[in-house]
Amino acid sequence: MNSIKKSLRILFLGAFLLCAACTSNTLISTDNINSLASTHDLQFAEATTAKWTLDGKAFWLEGLSTATLYNSKTLQKTASYDVGEYGALYDTSPDGRLIAYALDEPSIILFDVVDQQEVARIPQDAFTQQTAFSTDGSMLGTASSDVWEITLWDVATAQATQTLTGFETAAPVYSFQFGADGKTILWIARATIQPMDIESAQLGPEISHEDFISSSALSPDGKLLATSAAGTVDGEFKPIVTIWDAHSGEALVVFSNADYFSSLAFSPDGSLLAAGNNGKVLFWDVSNYQSVGEINTHAGYVDSVQFSPDGTHLLTCTTEGSVQMWQVE
């Protein structure tokens, strides 16, 4: 009898653990947004930006001068590097190893935070306006401070492979963003955004807004572009999110809100759009453009919202230095 009870306990425990594992790895979808719960919290003295690694086993938190890598299961710090008061931290790599930064000269330093050693230097004639890793980490893009030009570098060899031009703007400052499809770069200048196919260097439609663009995101299939800015809705000027056809430039839907939208992200399967707000993240079903719920974060605007690569977790970072991990209960 005791052996039977022991076997039943083992079976029950196994079933419980299996159930718990299944729950913790539930895909975030249109049906369970309201079941999202914050499972881990981190607090910092300054605002941070979150960035998942490609395998989802870790994530970066970037401050003004410090990049720190965390284990996504335990939220334990695994590696960190501070570029110093006079350093310029540009970006962190998707493989969870490299940071790109500059010190007292324009050269971009690629530093391995795991091995704590410099691996390469990319020479620059002047300090770059922006530097960012591609979504797969194979390329590094640098924006010129003198002309409208983005140079792409092979991370493995630290050699230039391509120069992208053609985007023009009256604004003295511009930025760029690698699209989630891995094939597109988004040129951004004040109220204008324009996609470009990297391989062909062909520019897509120029998409204009009434006010400065605060955030943008390209869907994983490259078909949809989401932007946040202020615009006129029913005769009232207010914060809006617009979803565009990335190939034609047609506005497909507009969402308005009383508060400024501070960040945007598509889910990995492209079914959801998340928008950071003042103490909230709002969600829409991309298939029908309907609101499917929201979550309340800690105080401050959500400056960074990021789905994990497998779509089961969400990271939020606020302007008050709060970082939260969310998953379906």
C-alpha angles and dihedrals in degrees: 000000000000091000090052091051090048091051091049091050091052092048091047092049091048091050091048093051092046091050091048091050091050091050094050091052098046113138113247105241143161089271100056108036091114089055093061112121132185107246101173134027131194125185127205137179092237138034115274138195122227126217126175122221116239094255093048092231093113143014136208125233112200123198129175094286107357131077116192129185119214132192104244094215100048100019088227118149110250103173139359143176133190116205091199136241094298098039125102113222108205109173149326126240124248092233091066097242115081137062125190117217144143133222128187094331132053096250114115113233120211107205127186106221093190095055091028095228140115112252104180147353123218111205119229130186091215137005109288119241091222139355125194140167119238117248092262093041095237095112137045119206123206125190118215119235092209105046139015095270138126120199119203119212130195104239094207094055102022087228127136112250106172144007120212121204139151102089112115131188139166089226117100091216128054137164138196138215132199110235122237090243090069090229104076139068120201116215111206129188120165105295097358131084126178129180121220129194105234099210097049097026086225115156120227127209120318106239116201130196134195092239140018116302109244098185142353141189135188118215117247091252091049094236101108131049122196121197135176124212138124118279145156117278119175091343094310126109108225143140111290142179116214127194112207135189097250093209100046102025092232116152106236102181140352126212119194132198140175093240131059117266109234105180142012135201137169119217114249092257091047094237097115136046117202122197125193116223140162102315092333146080116214123203133205132189104239093204094064103008092239124146110250101182147290142242128221115230131188120285121304137044115305099243094174130034118172133175116214114249091256092047096238100108138042129206122204128186123188134202088250091065097257119143119190133183116212133194139160112277 
